[in-house]
Amino acid sequence: MDIVKIEEELQGVVDYFGESMLNELPEFEGLNPSIEHFSRIVCGRLLDGIKPPGSGRFTVRIWENDSCWAAYVMDY
């Protein structure tokens, strides 16, 4: 994978969600804006954006604070 592409896609996710109220975004319509849902949504966006070759497993882990986190795993 091209690390520059990964950085660009990650920055795009940060730019999109960074200053937003999550419960006002269409991705969270009807959902609690929890880190569990957020990690699933971010995982899907990043995986769609970077399109890794072949097949494998992609994981996104989002930390809420020093001890609380949620992760989502997608096979591709």
C-alpha positions as CSV (number, residue, x, y, z in Angstrom):
1,M,0.0,0.0,0.0
2,D,1.0,3.5,-0.7
3,I,1.4,5.2,2.7
4,V,0.7,8.6,1.1
5,K,-2.7,7.4,-0.1
6,I,-3.5,6.1,3.4
7,E,-2.5,9.4,4.9
8,E,-4.6,11.3,2.4
9,E,-7.7,9.2,3.0
10,L,-7.2,9.4,6.8
11,Q,-6.9,13.2,6.5
12,G,-10.1,13.3,4.5
13,V,-11.9,11.4,7.2
14,V,-10.5,13.8,9.9
15,D,-11.5,16.8,7.8
16,Y,-15.1,15.5,7.2
17,F,-15.8,14.4,10.8
18,G,-13.5,16.8,12.7
19,E,-15.7,19.7,13.5
20,S,-19.0,18.0,13.0
21,M,-21.8,17.1,15.3
22,L,-21.9,13.4,14.6
23,N,-25.6,13.0,15.2
24,E,-26.3,15.7,12.5
25,L,-24.5,13.7,9.8
26,P,-26.3,11.4,7.4
27,E,-24.1,8.4,8.4
28,F,-25.5,8.6,11.9
29,E,-29.2,9.1,11.0
30,G,-31.2,6.9,13.4
31,L,-28.0,5.9,15.3
32,N,-26.5,6.8,18.6
33,P,-23.2,8.6,17.8
34,S,-21.2,6.1,19.8
35,I,-17.5,5.2,19.2
36,E,-18.7,1.7,18.2
37,H,-20.8,3.1,15.4
38,F,-18.1,5.7,14.6
39,S,-15.4,3.0,14.3
40,R,-17.6,1.0,11.9
41,I,-18.3,4.1,9.7
42,V,-14.6,5.2,9.6
43,C,-13.5,1.7,8.8
44,G,-15.8,1.5,5.9
45,R,-14.8,4.9,4.6
46,L,-11.1,4.2,4.8
47,L,-11.4,0.8,3.3
48,D,-13.4,2.2,0.4
49,G,-10.9,5.0,-0.1
50,I,-7.6,3.1,0.0
51,K,-8.8,0.0,-1.8
52,P,-6.1,-2.4,-0.7
53,P,-5.0,-5.0,-3.1
54,G,-5.9,-8.7,-2.7
55,S,-7.8,-9.8,0.4
56,G,-7.2,-9.4,4.1
57,R,-8.5,-7.9,7.2
58,F,-8.7,-4.1,8.0
59,T,-9.2,-2.8,11.5
60,V,-9.9,0.7,12.8
61,R,-9.6,1.4,16.5
62,I,-10.8,4.8,17.9
63,W,-9.8,5.9,21.4
64,E,-12.3,7.9,23.4
65,N,-9.7,8.5,26.2
66,D,-6.7,6.7,27.7
67,S,-8.6,3.5,28.6
68,C,-11.8,3.4,26.4
69,W,-11.8,2.4,22.8
70,A,-13.8,0.7,20.2
71,A,-12.6,-1.2,17.1
72,Y,-14.3,-2.5,14.0
73,V,-12.8,-5.2,11.7
74,M,-13.8,-5.7,8.1
75,D,-12.6,-8.5,5.8
76,Y,-12.0,-7.4,2.2
